[in-house]
């Protein structure tokens, strides 16, 4: 199963404020694909849960414990799997 690498910046509007999520996970998804690690693998091995993986795929917020677990699995640093992308909303 190929992981979708077309990650878009997320507008997290769960609280009605329209908060902008400026963290991108496409580096993580590319590294997972490169190493042959699938969503099934990380769920089966209890690295992270299905809901957390869905947040990653959708560009949502995850906590530092999740980042730590993923770095341990992939033997990397946080900067190898996430990046900050400044606000690029149209009209602002």
N, C-alpha and C positions, 0 to 999 in steps of 0.2 A: 504494500500500500504506500503510495507516494504522499508525502505531506505537502499541503498547500503552502507555497512560499509567498503568495501574494497577500502579505499582511498590510492592512490599512490602519491608519491611526484611528483610535477609538474615541468616541464621545460618550463618556459614561454618564448617563442621565438617570440613574436609578433613584437619585434623591431629588430630581426636578431642577437641579441647578445647572445642568448642561456642562459639567466638568469635563475638561479636556485631558485625555490620557496621552502623555507624550513619550511613553516607553514603547519601543518596538521589540518584537521577539523573532523577527525573521532570521537573525543570526543563530538563535537557538534551534529553530526548525531546520535550518540548513545543516547545522552541525549534527543534529540527530539523524537526518537523512544520510549524511556522509558516513556516519558510524553505524548505519543500519539499525538504529533504535526507532521502533515504531511506537505509536500511542498504545498499542496492545502490550508491548514490552513494559512500558513504564507503569501501566495499570496492573498488569499481572504481577510484577515484582514489587508492588505497593510503594513505588517511588513517589508518585503523586496521584491524586484521585481524578476521576473522570471530569468532575466539575471544574477542577483547577486546570486541567488540560484544555477544556473548552474555553476558559478565560484566556489562556495563552493564544489559542487559535483565533479568538475574536479580538485580541488586543486589549483585554481587560487588566485590572490590577491583580497582582499576586504578591504574597508577602516574602520577606527575606528568608524564611525557613524553606520555602519552595525553591527559591534561587539557590540556596545552599545545597539542597538535595540534588538539584539538577547539575550543579557544578561538581559535586562528588561523583555523580554517575558519569559525567562526561570528562572528568579530570581537567577542569578548566577554571578560569576566573570569571566573575560576573560580567565583565566587559566583553568577554568572548561570546556571551549569549544574549545580552540585552544592550540596547542603545537608546540614548535620549534623542528625541527628534523634536525640535522646537515647534511651537504652535504654528500651523500652516492653514488655519481655517480661512476660507474665502471671505473677503470683505473686512478683514481686521488687520 
